[in-house]
């Protein structure tokens, strides 16, 4: 595993490119109200889909007794690349997610929003609708400051870590 540092001197853990990506998959239902005037899921609603996946995933990753959400975490950044229009349908979409950068007080979470239906079910196969990345910062609301990541949380994130998001525009 390669180790770099953030500007604040904290470690930046990245999975070595020879290791396989450990992606977590969660089904997320669409809502009728997610559609816009063009009949597809509105770009802003993708943030809600990612949040829903994150909440479900974090409970599974960290458990109910030690939820990262209840201890304090803030979204510092979102980046989304839309790849195909997502039309409303009753079957849920699949969101795959994994940690990409793990620092001293935060981490990046990567996502792929996928169809998830086999083409035999009437879908178009496993279409990737969007790729995204969210930077999350552990936060102490009592002191209004970021808080350091403990070794248990770091180990859990490493167990779900993988390659950086393959954004198309970054290859230009």
C-alpha positions in Angstrom: 0.0 0.0 0.0 1.4 3.4 -1.0 1.5 6.1 1.7 1.6 9.8 0.9 0.7 12.8 3.0 -1.9 15.4 2.9 -0.7 19.0 3.2 -1.5 18.9 6.9 1.0 16.1 7.3 -1.6 13.4 7.9 -1.2 10.1 6.1 -3.0 9.5 2.8 -3.7 5.8 2.3 -4.3 4.7 -1.3 -4.8 1.1 -2.4 -1.9 -0.2 -4.5 -3.0 -0.6 -8.1 -2.2 -4.4 -8.0 -4.9 -5.0 -5.3 -8.5 -5.6 -6.4 -11.2 -3.1 -5.7 -13.5 -4.0 -2.9 -16.8 -2.4 -3.8 -19.8 -2.4 -1.6 -23.1 -2.7 -3.5 -26.4 -1.3 -2.3 -29.9 -1.1 -3.9 -31.4 2.3 -3.8 -35.0 2.9 -4.9 -36.0 5.7 -7.2 -38.9 8.0 -6.3 -41.4 9.4 -8.8 -40.5 12.9 -7.6 -36.9 12.2 -8.7 -37.9 12.9 -12.4 -37.5 16.2 -14.0 -39.5 17.8 -16.9 -37.5 15.7 -19.4 -38.6 12.4 -17.8 -35.3 11.3 -16.4 -33.8 11.5 -12.9 -32.7 15.0 -12.2 -29.0 15.6 -11.8 -29.6 17.0 -8.3 -31.4 13.8 -7.2 -28.2 11.9 -7.8 -26.8 13.5 -4.6 -29.7 12.0 -2.7 -29.1 8.6 -4.2 -25.5 8.8 -3.1 -26.5 9.9 0.3 -29.0 7.0 0.7 -26.3 4.5 -0.4 -23.8 6.1 2.1 -26.2 5.9 5.0 -27.0 2.2 4.3 -23.4 1.4 3.6 -22.1 3.1 6.8 -24.5 1.2 9.0 -23.4 -2.1 7.4 -19.7 -1.1 7.5 -19.5 0.4 11.0 -22.6 -1.0 12.7 -25.4 0.7 14.6 -23.5 1.0 17.8 -20.6 2.9 16.3 -22.1 4.9 13.4 -19.8 7.4 11.9 -22.9 9.4 11.1 -23.9 9.9 14.8 -20.4 10.8 15.8 -20.2 13.7 13.4 -19.3 13.8 9.7 -19.6 16.6 7.1 -19.6 16.5 3.3 -16.8 18.8 2.1 -17.0 18.1 -1.6 -19.0 16.3 -4.3 -17.9 15.6 -7.9 -20.2 13.8 -10.3 -19.8 12.8 -13.9 -23.1 11.9 -15.7 -22.6 9.2 -18.2 -26.2 8.2 -19.3 -29.7 9.4 -18.7 -31.5 7.5 -15.9 -35.2 7.1 -16.6 -37.6 6.4 -13.7 -38.4 2.7 -13.1 -39.7 0.7 -10.2 -36.7 -1.6 -9.7 -34.0 0.0 -7.7 -30.7 1.2 -9.1 -27.4 -0.2 -7.7 -24.8 2.1 -6.2 -21.3 0.7 -5.8 -19.1 2.5 -3.3 -15.6 2.3 -1.9 -13.1 4.5 -0.1 -10.3 6.0 -2.3 -8.3 8.3 -0.1 -8.0 7.9 3.7 -6.5 10.9 5.5 -6.1 12.0 9.1 -9.5 13.5 9.6 -11.4 12.5 6.4 -11.7 10.3 3.4 -13.0 10.2 -0.1 -15.8 7.9 -1.1 -16.2 6.8 -4.7 -19.4 5.7 -6.4 -20.8 4.2 -9.5 -24.5 4.5 -10.1 -25.5 1.4 -12.1 -28.5 -0.2 -13.7 -27.9 -3.5 -11.9 -30.5 -5.4 -13.9 -29.4 -8.2 -16.2 -30.4 -7.5 -19.8 -32.9 -10.5 -19.6 -35.0 -8.4 -17.2 -35.7 -5.8 -19.8 -33.0 -3.4 -18.9 -30.1 -2.3 -21.1 -27.6 -4.5 -19.3 -25.5 -3.0 -16.5 -25.3 0.6 -17.6 -23.2 3.0 -15.6 -25.3 6.2 -15.2 -22.8 8.2 -13.2 -19.5 8.1 -11.4 -19.0 10.3 -8.3 -16.7 11.1 -5.4 -17.5 12.7 -2.1 -14.9 14.0 0.4 -16.1 13.4 4.0 -14.6 15.1 7.0 -15.0 13.7 10.6 -16.3 16.6 12.7 -16.7 17.4 16.3 -19.8 19.6 16.5 -19.1 20.5 20.2 -15.8 22.2 19.3 -16.6 23.0 15.6 -13.4 21.4 14.5 -12.4 18.3 12.5 -11.6 15.3 14.6 -8.9 12.7 14.0 -9.7 9.3 12.6 -9.1 6.4 15.0 -7.4 3.2 14.0 -10.6 1.1 14.0 -12.3 3.4 11.5 -9.2 3.6 9.4 -9.0 -0.2 9.3 -12.7 -0.5 8.3 -12.2 2.0 5.5 -9.1 0.2 4.3 -11.2 -3.0 4.1 -13.6 -1.1 1.7 -10.9 0.8 -0.3 -10.2 0.7 -4.0 -8.9 2.6 -7.0 -9.6 6.3 -7.6 -12.7 7.1 -9.6 -12.0 6.7 -13.3 -13.5 10.1 -14.3 -13.4 10.5 -18.1 -12.5 14.2 -18.1 -9.4 13.5 -16.1 -7.9 11.4 -19.0 -8.0 14.4 -21.3 
